[in-house]
Amino acid sequence: MPSISARVPDDEKEAIEEVAALLEEDRSTTIRKALREGLTELRIRVAVEQYQSGEVSVNEAARLAGVSLAEWLEIARERNLTSQLTPSDLEADADAARDL
């Protein structure tokens, strides 16, 4: 596993140590979990923004978010996203669903 070095402010270091203690894990494990969860949330945020602006379709948003189409539809429902679907998008999505 490659190693990455980063500088963090004292208050963030303390927060990492507090969370590590809560989870009863070492600092490195806690940082890896926080990074993984944070990256997931960032991907979803970008996908939501691009979907809402009409830049990407449902399938593209799911791909950007790193989730399945079903998971994306659940995210969209939870976040009350309005549909940006065109008739051609619906047809493409139906074709993609048939290929599953």
DSSP file (Angstrom, degrees, kcal/mol; ACC not computed):
  #  RESIDUE AA STRUCTURE BP1 BP2  ACC     N-H-->O    O-->H-N    N-H-->O    O-->H-N    TCO  KAPPA ALPHA  PHI   PSI    X-CA   Y-CA   Z-CA
    1    1 A M              0   0    0      0, 0.0     0, 0.0     0, 0.0     0, 0.0   0.000 360.0 360.0 360.0 127.3    0.0    0.0    0.0
    2    2 A P        -     0   0    0      0, 0.0     2,-0.4     0, 0.0     0, 0.0  -0.284 360.0-127.8 -68.1 155.9    1.5    3.4   -1.0
    3    3 A S        -     0   0    0      2,-0.0     2,-0.4     0, 0.0     0, 0.0  -0.865  20.1-167.2-107.2 138.9    2.1    6.0    1.7
    4    4 A I        -     0   0    0     -2,-0.4     2,-0.4     2,-0.0     0, 0.0  -0.980   7.3-151.7-125.6 138.3    0.9    9.6    1.4
    5    5 A S        +     0   0    0     -2,-0.4     2,-0.3     2,-0.0    -2,-0.0  -0.886  18.9 169.9-111.0 140.3    2.0   12.4    3.6
    6    6 A A        -     0   0    0     -2,-0.4     2,-0.4     2,-0.0    -2,-0.0  -0.997  28.8-130.8-147.6 146.6   -0.1   15.4    4.4
    7    7 A R        -     0   0    0     -2,-0.3    -2,-0.0     0, 0.0     0, 0.0  -0.832  27.8-175.7 -96.1 135.1    0.1   18.3    6.8
    8    8 A V        -     0   0    0     -2,-0.4     5,-0.0     2,-0.0    -2,-0.0  -0.961  30.1-102.2-128.8 148.5   -3.0   19.0    8.9
    9    9 A P     >  -     0   0    0      0, 0.0     4,-2.2     0, 0.0     3,-0.5  -0.253  38.4-107.2 -63.4 157.5   -3.7   21.8   11.4
   10   10 A D  H  > S+     0   0    0      1,-0.2     4,-2.4     2,-0.2     5,-0.2   0.872 118.7  54.5 -54.8 -41.5   -3.5   21.0   15.1
   11   11 A D  H  > S+     0   0    0      1,-0.2     4,-1.9     2,-0.2    -1,-0.2   0.864 108.9  48.0 -65.9 -34.2   -7.3   21.1   15.6
   12   12 A E  H  > S+     0   0    0     -3,-0.5     4,-2.5     2,-0.2    -1,-0.2   0.872 109.6  52.9 -71.9 -35.8   -7.8   18.5   12.8
   13   13 A K  H  X S+     0   0    0     -4,-2.2     4,-2.3     2,-0.2    -2,-0.2   0.919 110.3  48.2 -62.0 -42.8   -5.1   16.3   14.2
   14   14 A E  H  X S+     0   0    0     -4,-2.4     4,-2.4     1,-0.2    -2,-0.2   0.901 110.4  51.4 -64.2 -40.0   -6.9   16.4   17.6
   15   15 A A  H  X S+     0   0    0     -4,-1.9     4,-2.6     2,-0.2     5,-0.2   0.911 109.4  50.4 -63.9 -41.6  -10.2   15.6   15.9
   16   16 A I  H  X S+     0   0    0     -4,-2.5     4,-2.7     1,-0.2    -2,-0.2   0.927 111.4  48.2 -60.9 -44.7   -8.6   12.6   14.1
   17   17 A E  H  X S+     0   0    0     -4,-2.3     4,-2.1     2,-0.2    -1,-0.2   0.883 111.0  50.8 -64.9 -37.9   -7.2   11.4   17.4
   18   18 A E  H  X S+     0   0    0     -4,-2.4     4,-2.3     2,-0.2    -2,-0.2   0.930 113.1  44.9 -64.3 -45.4  -10.6   11.8   19.1
   19   19 A V  H  X S+     0   0    0     -4,-2.6     4,-2.6     2,-0.2     5,-0.2   0.906 110.6  54.3 -66.6 -40.7  -12.4    9.9   16.4
   20   20 A A  H  X>S+     0   0    0     -4,-2.7     5,-2.7    -5,-0.2     4,-0.7   0.907 109.8  48.1 -58.3 -41.8   -9.7    7.2   16.4
   21   21 A A  H ><5S+     0   0    0     -4,-2.1     3,-0.5     3,-0.2    -1,-0.2   0.909 110.5  51.2 -65.5 -41.5  -10.3    6.8   20.2
   22   22 A L  H 3<5S+     0   0    0     -4,-2.3    -2,-0.2     1,-0.2    -1,-0.2   0.897 115.8  41.3 -61.2 -39.7  -14.1    6.6   19.7
   23   23 A L  H 3<5S-     0   0    0     -4,-2.6    -1,-0.2    -5,-0.1    -2,-0.2   0.536 108.1-127.5 -83.9  -7.3  -13.7    3.9   17.0
   24   24 A E  T <<5 +     0   0    0     -4,-0.7     2,-0.3    -3,-0.5    -3,-0.2   0.928  68.9 122.4  56.0  47.9  -11.0    2.2   19.1
   25   25 A E      < -     0   0    0     -5,-2.7    -1,-0.2    -6,-0.1    -2,-0.1  -0.838  67.9 -95.5-130.0 166.5   -8.7    2.2   16.1
   26   26 A D     >  -     0   0    0     -2,-0.3     4,-2.0    -3,-0.1     5,-0.2  -0.417  40.7-106.6 -78.8 164.2   -5.3    3.6   15.3
   27   27 A R  H  > S+     0   0    0      1,-0.2     4,-2.6     2,-0.2     5,-0.2   0.875 116.8  55.0 -59.8 -41.9   -4.9    7.0   13.6
   28   28 A S  H  > S+     0   0    0      1,-0.2     4,-2.4     2,-0.2    -1,-0.2   0.907 108.4  47.8 -62.0 -43.0   -3.9    5.6   10.2
   29   29 A T  H  > S+     0   0    0      2,-0.2     4,-2.3     1,-0.2    -1,-0.2   0.908 112.3  49.9 -63.5 -41.8   -7.0    3.4   10.0
   30   30 A T  H  X S+     0   0    0     -4,-2.0     4,-2.6     2,-0.2    -2,-0.2   0.907 110.5  49.4 -64.1 -42.4   -9.2    6.3   11.0
   31   31 A I  H  X S+     0   0    0     -4,-2.6     4,-2.6     2,-0.2    -2,-0.2   0.913 110.3  50.9 -64.0 -42.1   -7.6    8.5    8.4
   32   32 A R  H  X S+     0   0    0     -4,-2.4     4,-2.5     2,-0.2    -2,-0.2   0.918 112.5  46.6 -61.8 -42.9   -8.1    5.9    5.7
   33   33 A K  H  X S+     0   0    0     -4,-2.3     4,-2.8     2,-0.2     5,-0.3   0.924 113.1  48.7 -64.4 -43.9  -11.8    5.5    6.6
   34   34 A A  H  X S+     0   0    0     -4,-2.6     4,-2.6     1,-0.2    -2,-0.2   0.902 112.7  48.3 -63.7 -40.8  -12.3    9.3    6.7
   35   35 A L  H  X S+     0   0    0     -4,-2.6     4,-2.8     2,-0.2     5,-0.2   0.929 112.6  48.0 -64.3 -45.9  -10.6    9.6    3.3
   36   36 A R  H  X S+     0   0    0     -4,-2.5     4,-2.0     2,-0.2    -2,-0.2   0.941 116.4  42.7 -60.9 -48.7  -12.7    6.8    1.7
   37   37 A E  H  X S+     0   0    0     -4,-2.8     4,-2.2     1,-0.2    -1,-0.2   0.887 114.9  50.8 -66.5 -38.7  -16.0    8.2    3.1
   38   38 A G  H  X S+     0   0    0     -4,-2.6     4,-2.4    -5,-0.3    -2,-0.2   0.902 109.6  49.5 -65.9 -41.4  -15.0   11.8    2.2
   39   39 A L  H  X S+     0   0    0     -4,-2.8     4,-2.5     2,-0.2    -1,-0.2   0.892 109.6  52.6 -64.6 -39.3  -14.1   10.8   -1.4
   40   40 A T  H  X S+     0   0    0     -4,-2.0     4,-2.2    -5,-0.2    -2,-0.2   0.939 111.3  46.2 -60.1 -47.0  -17.4    9.0   -1.7
   41   41 A E  H  X S+     0   0    0     -4,-2.2     4,-2.6     1,-0.2    -2,-0.2   0.874 111.2  52.1 -65.3 -37.5  -19.3   12.1   -0.6
   42   42 A L  H  X S+     0   0    0     -4,-2.4     4,-2.4     2,-0.2     5,-0.2   0.914 109.1  50.0 -64.4 -42.4  -17.3   14.4   -2.9
   43   43 A R  H  X S+     0   0    0     -4,-2.5     4,-2.4     1,-0.2    -2,-0.2   0.924 112.5  47.4 -61.0 -43.8  -18.1   12.1   -5.9
   44   44 A I  H  X S+     0   0    0     -4,-2.2     4,-2.9    21,-0.2    -2,-0.2   0.918 110.2  52.4 -64.6 -43.0  -21.7   12.2   -5.0
   45   45 A R  H  X S+     0   0    0     -4,-2.6     4,-2.5     1,-0.2    -2,-0.2   0.920 110.9  46.7 -59.9 -44.5  -21.7   16.0   -4.5
   46   46 A V  H  X S+     0   0    0     -4,-2.4     4,-2.6     2,-0.2     5,-0.2   0.917 112.9  49.9 -63.4 -43.0  -20.1   16.5   -8.0
   47   47 A A  H  X S+     0   0    0     -4,-2.4     4,-2.6    -5,-0.2     5,-0.2   0.916 111.2  49.0 -62.7 -42.9  -22.6   14.1   -9.6
   48   48 A V  H  X S+     0   0    0     -4,-2.9     4,-2.9     2,-0.2     5,-0.2   0.940 112.6  47.8 -60.9 -47.9  -25.6   15.9   -7.9
   49   49 A E  H  X S+     0   0    0     -4,-2.5     4,-1.7     1,-0.2     6,-0.2   0.922 115.3  44.1 -60.9 -45.5  -24.3   19.3   -9.0
   50   50 A Q  H  <>S+     0   0    0     -4,-2.6     5,-1.9     2,-0.2     6,-1.1   0.865 114.7  49.3 -70.7 -35.0  -23.7   18.2  -12.6
   51   51 A Y  H ><5S+     0   0    0     -4,-2.6     3,-1.2    -5,-0.2    -2,-0.2   0.936 111.0  49.4 -66.8 -46.1  -27.0   16.3  -12.8
   52   52 A Q  H 3<5S+     0   0    0     -4,-2.9    -2,-0.2     1,-0.3    -1,-0.2   0.834 110.1  51.1 -63.2 -33.0  -29.0   19.3  -11.4
   53   53 A S  T 3<5S-     0   0    0     -4,-1.7    -1,-0.3    -5,-0.2    -2,-0.2   0.553 115.3-116.7 -82.0  -6.1  -27.4   21.6  -13.9
   54   54 A G  T < 5S+     0   0    0     -3,-1.2    -3,-0.2    -4,-0.4    -2,-0.1   0.569  81.0 123.0  83.9   8.6  -28.3   19.3  -16.8
   55   55 A E  S   <S+     0   0    0     -5,-1.9     2,-0.3    -6,-0.2    -4,-0.2   0.807  73.7  30.9 -72.5 -29.0  -24.6   18.6  -17.6
   56   56 A V  S    S-     0   0    0     -6,-1.1    -2,-0.2    -9,-0.1    -1,-0.1  -0.917  76.2-124.5-132.3 155.9  -25.0   14.8  -17.2
   57   57 A S     >  -     0   0    0     -2,-0.3     4,-2.5     1,-0.1     5,-0.2  -0.222  41.7 -93.0 -84.2 179.7  -27.6   12.2  -17.6
   58   58 A V  H  > S+     0   0    0      2,-0.2     4,-2.4     1,-0.2     5,-0.2   0.939 127.5  47.3 -60.2 -48.2  -28.8    9.7  -14.9
   59   59 A N  H  > S+     0   0    0      1,-0.2     4,-2.2     2,-0.2    -1,-0.2   0.914 113.1  48.2 -62.3 -42.8  -26.4    7.1  -16.1
   60   60 A E  H  > S+     0   0    0      2,-0.2     4,-2.8     1,-0.2    -1,-0.2   0.890 110.4  52.1 -66.0 -38.1  -23.5    9.6  -16.2
   61   61 A A  H  X S+     0   0    0     -4,-2.5     4,-2.5     2,-0.2    -2,-0.2   0.918 109.0  49.9 -63.8 -42.6  -24.4   10.8  -12.7
   62   62 A A  H  X>S+     0   0    0     -4,-2.4     5,-2.4     2,-0.2     4,-1.0   0.917 111.9  48.7 -61.0 -42.9  -24.3    7.3  -11.4
   63   63 A R  H ><5S+     0   0    0     -4,-2.2     3,-0.6     2,-0.2    -2,-0.2   0.929 111.7  48.7 -62.9 -46.0  -20.9    6.7  -13.0
   64   64 A L  H 3<5S+     0   0    0     -4,-2.8    -2,-0.2     1,-0.2    -1,-0.2   0.900 112.1  49.0 -59.7 -41.1  -19.5   10.0  -11.6
   65   65 A A  H 3<5S-     0   0    0     -4,-2.5    -1,-0.2    -5,-0.2   -21,-0.2   0.666 110.3-125.0 -74.3 -15.5  -20.8    9.1   -8.1
   66   66 A G  T <<5S+     0   0    0     -4,-1.0     2,-0.3    -3,-0.6    -3,-0.2   0.823  71.5 113.3  75.8  30.9  -19.3    5.6   -8.4
   67   67 A V  S   <S-     0   0    0     -5,-2.4    -1,-0.3    -6,-0.2    -2,-0.1  -0.829  71.2 -93.4-129.3 167.1  -22.6    3.9   -7.7
   68   68 A S     >  -     0   0    0     -2,-0.3     4,-2.5     1,-0.1     5,-0.2  -0.280  41.3-106.4 -72.0 166.2  -25.1    1.7   -9.5
   69   69 A L  H  > S+     0   0    0      1,-0.2     4,-2.5     2,-0.2     5,-0.2   0.908 122.7  51.7 -60.5 -42.8  -28.0    3.2  -11.4
   70   70 A A  H  > S+     0   0    0      1,-0.2     4,-1.7     2,-0.2    -1,-0.2   0.911 110.2  48.5 -61.7 -42.4  -30.4    1.9   -8.6
   71   71 A E  H  > S+     0   0    0      2,-0.2     4,-2.4     1,-0.2    -1,-0.2   0.897 110.5  51.7 -64.9 -39.3  -28.2    3.5   -5.9
   72   72 A W  H  X S+     0   0    0     -4,-2.5     4,-3.0     1,-0.2     5,-0.2   0.923 107.2  52.1 -63.3 -42.9  -28.1    6.8   -7.9
   73   73 A L  H  X S+     0   0    0     -4,-2.5     4,-2.1     1,-0.2    -1,-0.2   0.869 109.9  49.8 -61.9 -35.4  -31.9    6.8   -8.1
   74   74 A E  H  X S+     0   0    0     -4,-1.7     4,-2.8     2,-0.2    -1,-0.2   0.910 111.0  48.9 -67.2 -42.7  -32.1    6.3   -4.3
   75   75 A I  H  X S+     0   0    0     -4,-2.4     4,-2.0     2,-0.2    -2,-0.2   0.929 111.6  49.9 -60.3 -45.4  -29.6    9.2   -3.8
   76   76 A A  H  <>S+     0   0    0     -4,-3.0     5,-2.7     1,-0.2    -2,-0.2   0.894 112.2  47.7 -61.7 -40.6  -31.7   11.4   -6.1
   77   77 A R  H ><5S+     0   0    0     -4,-2.1     3,-1.4    -5,-0.2    -2,-0.2   0.938 111.2  50.0 -65.9 -46.3  -34.9   10.5   -4.3
   78   78 A E  H 3<5S+     0   0    0     -4,-2.8    -1,-0.2     1,-0.3    -2,-0.2   0.840 115.8  43.1 -60.7 -33.7  -33.3   11.1   -0.9
   79   79 A R  T 3<5S-     0   0    0     -4,-2.0    -1,-0.3    -5,-0.2    -2,-0.2   0.313 108.9-123.3 -97.2   7.9  -32.1   14.5   -2.0
   80   80 A N  T < 5 +     0   0    0     -3,-1.4     2,-0.2    -4,-0.2    -3,-0.2   0.875  43.9 179.9  53.2  43.0  -35.3   15.4   -3.8
   81   81 A L      < -     0   0    0     -5,-2.7     2,-0.3    -6,-0.2    -1,-0.2  -0.527  25.3-125.5 -75.1 139.4  -33.5   16.0   -7.1
   82   82 A T        -     0   0    0     -2,-0.2     2,-0.1     1,-0.1    -1,-0.1  -0.603  32.4-100.4 -83.1 147.6  -35.6   17.0  -10.0
   83   83 A S        -     0   0    0     -2,-0.3    -1,-0.1     1,-0.1   -31,-0.0  -0.420  29.1-174.1 -70.7 137.9  -35.5   14.9  -13.1
   84   84 A Q        +     0   0    0     -2,-0.1     2,-0.2   -28,-0.1    -1,-0.1   0.050  39.7 139.5-112.7  20.9  -33.3   16.1  -16.0
   85   85 A L        -     0   0    0      4,-0.1    -2,-0.0   -28,-0.1   -28,-0.0  -0.442  33.9-166.4 -77.5 137.2  -34.4   13.3  -18.3
   86   86 A T     >  -     0   0    0     -2,-0.2     4,-2.4     1,-0.1     3,-0.2  -0.700  41.3-100.6-104.8 166.3  -35.2   13.8  -21.9
   87   87 A P  H  > S+     0   0    0      0, 0.0     4,-2.1     0, 0.0     5,-0.1   0.890 126.3  51.4 -56.0 -38.1  -37.0   11.2  -24.0
   88   88 A S  H  > S+     0   0    0      2,-0.2     4,-2.4     1,-0.2     5,-0.2   0.860 107.5  53.3 -68.6 -33.0  -33.7   10.1  -25.5
   89   89 A D  H  > S+     0   0    0     -3,-0.2     4,-2.9     2,-0.2     5,-0.2   0.928 108.1  50.2 -63.2 -44.2  -32.3    9.8  -21.9
   90   90 A L  H  X S+     0   0    0     -4,-2.4     4,-2.4     1,-0.2    -2,-0.2   0.906 111.2  48.7 -60.5 -41.8  -35.2    7.5  -21.0
   91   91 A E  H  X S+     0   0    0     -4,-2.1     4,-2.3     2,-0.2    -1,-0.2   0.925 112.7  47.3 -64.5 -44.2  -34.6    5.4  -24.0
   92   92 A A  H  X S+     0   0    0     -4,-2.4     4,-2.5     2,-0.2    -2,-0.2   0.894 112.7  49.7 -64.1 -40.3  -30.8    5.2  -23.3
   93   93 A D  H  X S+     0   0    0     -4,-2.9     4,-2.4     2,-0.2    -1,-0.2   0.895 109.9  50.5 -66.0 -39.5  -31.5    4.3  -19.6
   94   94 A A  H  X S+     0   0    0     -4,-2.4     4,-2.1    -5,-0.2    -2,-0.2   0.912 111.0  49.1 -63.8 -41.9  -34.0    1.6  -20.7
   95   95 A D  H  X S+     0   0    0     -4,-2.3     4,-1.5     2,-0.2    -2,-0.2   0.914 111.4  49.3 -61.6 -43.6  -31.4    0.1  -23.0
   96   96 A A  H  X S+     0   0    0     -4,-2.5     4,-0.7     1,-0.2    -2,-0.2   0.888 110.3  51.0 -64.1 -38.8  -28.8    0.2  -20.3
   97   97 A A  H >< S+     0   0    0     -4,-2.4     3,-0.8     1,-0.2    -1,-0.2   0.883 107.5  52.8 -66.7 -38.4  -31.2   -1.5  -17.9
   98   98 A R  H 3< S+     0   0    0     -4,-2.1    -1,-0.2     1,-0.2    -2,-0.2   0.833 104.1  57.5 -64.8 -31.7  -31.9   -4.2  -20.4
   99   99 A D  H 3<        0   0    0     -4,-1.5    -1,-0.2     1,-0.3    -2,-0.2   0.677 360.0 360.0 -73.2 -17.4  -28.2   -4.9  -20.8
  100  100 A L    <<        0   0    0     -3,-0.8    -1,-0.3    -4,-0.7    -2,-0.2   0.499 360.0 360.0 -73.0 360.0  -27.9   -5.6  -17.0
